[in-house]
Amino acid sequence: MSASRYREKRDFSRTPEPAEDGATGGSERPIFVIQQHDATRLHFDFRLEVEGVLKSWALPKGPSTDPREKRLMTPTEDHPLAYADFEGVIPEGEYGAGTVLVWDQGPYEVIAGDDEEATPDAAAALRRGKLTVRLFGEKLEGGWALVRMGDAPDADWLLIKMRDDAADARRNPVSTEPRSVLSGRTLDEIRAAADDAS
């Protein structure tokens, strides 16, 4: 896996996004990050560290803690690990122009399914089209299933909360918890800070 498509789409003399791979805090476990992105349309980006990059999907409605909800995800290009801590404003005219905040992040682990080996591999599970993970975030916890809707490599996926102690049909963190887990800021506050600095 490679972040070369990510680099090809960006002019790093104009965008504050990270150009290089980087460490993500030295955790022994792989990490996940969910970034809220106010681009052409407000959406979330769901990312998992797999084989040295952040495998990425656009998640239009954000994650749901209700197991009855199936949230559509569209695959996007792999991002470098350093992107996990990116917060800021991508300038107009650049790919993905808009404001980005780190909505949630933390380590994750792969959960073995009935048809998987004892020590499951995230990359192999993604190639098969079904990956089950346990998230240890500040806003999201517990088991989540990622399921590809078809055999094509660019097919859409579904993100589904598993029925466990962290499932809660009454909770709606997308609307009730808008602040960044890194800076404590909202999208508007990040945008205002960037305007003040320019």
C-alpha positions in Angstrom: 0.0 0.0 0.0 1.3 3.5 -0.8 0.3 7.1 -0.3 1.6 8.0 -3.8 -1.9 8.9 -5.1 -2.3 11.2 -2.0 1.0 13.1 -2.9 0.1 13.3 -6.6 -3.2 15.2 -5.8 -1.6 17.9 -3.6 0.6 20.9 -4.0 2.5 21.0 -0.7 3.8 24.5 -1.4 0.1 25.6 -0.9 -1.6 23.1 1.4 -0.6 22.6 5.1 -1.3 18.9 4.9 1.7 16.6 5.7 3.8 15.6 2.7 5.7 12.8 4.4 5.0 9.7 6.5 5.5 10.2 10.2 5.1 8.5 13.5 1.8 8.6 15.2 2.8 8.6 18.8 4.7 5.3 19.1 1.7 3.1 20.0 2.3 -0.6 19.6 -1.2 -1.1 18.3 -2.3 0.4 15.0 -4.4 3.5 15.1 -7.7 4.8 13.7 -8.7 8.4 13.1 -12.0 10.0 12.1 -11.7 13.5 10.8 -14.6 15.8 10.2 -14.1 17.6 6.8 -16.1 20.6 5.8 -15.3 20.5 2.0 -17.8 20.7 -0.8 -20.0 18.8 1.5 -19.6 18.3 5.2 -18.6 14.7 5.8 -16.3 12.5 7.9 -13.2 10.6 6.8 -12.6 7.2 8.5 -9.0 6.0 8.5 -7.3 2.8 9.7 -3.5 2.3 10.0 -2.8 -0.7 7.8 0.7 -1.7 6.4 2.2 1.7 7.1 -0.5 4.0 5.6 -4.0 5.2 6.6 -6.6 3.3 4.6 -9.3 5.8 4.0 -13.0 6.1 3.3 -15.3 9.1 3.1 -18.2 8.6 5.5 -21.0 11.1 4.5 -23.2 10.8 7.6 -20.5 10.0 10.1 -20.5 6.9 12.4 -23.6 5.7 14.3 -23.5 3.9 17.6 -26.9 2.3 16.7 -26.2 -1.3 15.4 -29.4 -1.0 13.2 -27.7 1.8 11.2 -25.5 0.9 8.2 -23.4 3.9 7.2 -22.1 4.1 3.7 -18.4 4.7 3.1 -16.6 5.4 -0.2 -13.0 4.4 -0.5 -10.5 7.3 -1.1 -6.7 7.3 -1.5 -4.4 6.0 1.2 -3.0 8.8 3.4 0.4 9.0 5.2 0.4 8.2 8.9 1.3 11.8 9.7 -2.2 12.7 8.5 -3.7 11.3 11.7 -2.9 14.5 13.5 -3.7 16.9 10.7 -6.1 19.7 11.6 -6.4 22.9 9.6 -7.7 24.5 6.5 -6.9 23.2 3.0 -6.9 26.3 0.7 -9.4 27.0 -2.0 -8.3 25.5 -5.4 -6.6 22.6 -3.7 -7.8 19.0 -3.7 -10.2 18.6 -0.7 -10.4 22.3 0.0 -12.0 23.0 3.4 -11.6 22.7 7.1 -10.5 19.5 8.8 -10.6 18.5 12.5 -9.7 15.3 14.3 -13.1 14.2 15.6 -11.8 11.0 17.2 -8.7 8.8 17.3 -7.1 6.0 19.2 -5.7 2.5 18.9 -7.7 -0.3 17.4 -7.4 -4.1 17.1 -8.7 -6.6 14.6 -11.3 -9.0 15.9 -11.2 -12.5 14.4 -14.4 -13.7 12.7 -15.5 -17.3 12.4 -13.8 -17.6 9.0 -10.5 -16.0 10.0 -7.3 -17.2 11.4 -6.5 -16.9 15.1 -4.4 -13.8 14.5 -6.3 -11.9 11.8 -4.5 -9.6 9.4 -6.3 -6.3 8.6 -4.9 -6.0 5.1 -6.0 -9.6 4.2 -9.4 -9.0 5.7 -9.8 -5.8 3.7 -8.9 -7.7 0.5 -11.6 -10.3 1.4 -14.1 -7.4 1.9 -14.9 -7.8 5.6 -12.9 -6.4 8.5 -14.1 -6.4 12.1 -12.3 -4.1 14.5 -12.5 -2.9 18.1 -12.0 0.8 18.5 -10.5 2.4 21.6 -11.3 6.1 20.9 -12.3 9.0 23.1 -15.8 9.1 21.4 -16.2 5.7 19.9 -15.5 2.3 21.5 -16.3 -1.3 20.9 -16.7 -3.5 17.8 -17.4 -2.2 14.3 -17.7 -4.2 11.0 -16.5 -2.8 7.7 -18.2 -4.7 4.9 -17.5 -4.2 1.1 -20.6 -4.0 -1.1 -19.4 -6.0 -4.1 -16.1 -7.4 -5.4 -14.7 -4.4 -7.2 -11.7 -2.8 -5.5 -13.4 0.6 -5.6 -16.8 -0.7 -4.4 -18.5 1.2 -1.5 -18.4 -0.2 2.0 -20.7 -0.2 5.0 -19.7 0.7 8.6 -21.8 -1.1 11.2 -21.7 -0.9 15.0 -21.6 -4.3 16.6 -24.1 -5.2 19.3 -21.9 -4.8 22.4 -21.7 -2.7 25.6 -20.7 0.4 23.6 -23.7 0.2 21.3 -26.3 2.9 22.1 -29.3 3.7 19.7 -30.1 6.8 21.7 -26.6 8.4 21.4 -25.7 10.6 18.4 -22.1 11.7 18.9 -21.9 13.2 15.4 -24.3 16.0 16.4 -23.7 16.2 20.2 -19.8 15.9 20.2 -18.5 18.4 17.6 -15.2 19.3 19.2 -11.7 18.0 18.2 -10.2 15.4 20.5 -6.8 17.0 19.8 -7.4 20.7 20.2 -10.9 21.0 21.7 -11.8 23.3 18.8 -14.8 23.2 16.5 -14.6 23.5 12.7 -15.5 27.2 13.0 -12.8 27.9 15.5 -10.2 26.1 13.4 -11.3 28.2 10.3 -11.2 31.4 12.4 -7.7 30.7 13.7 -6.5 30.1 10.1 -8.0 33.4 9.0 -6.3 35.2 11.8 -3.0 33.7 10.9 -3.2 34.7 7.2 
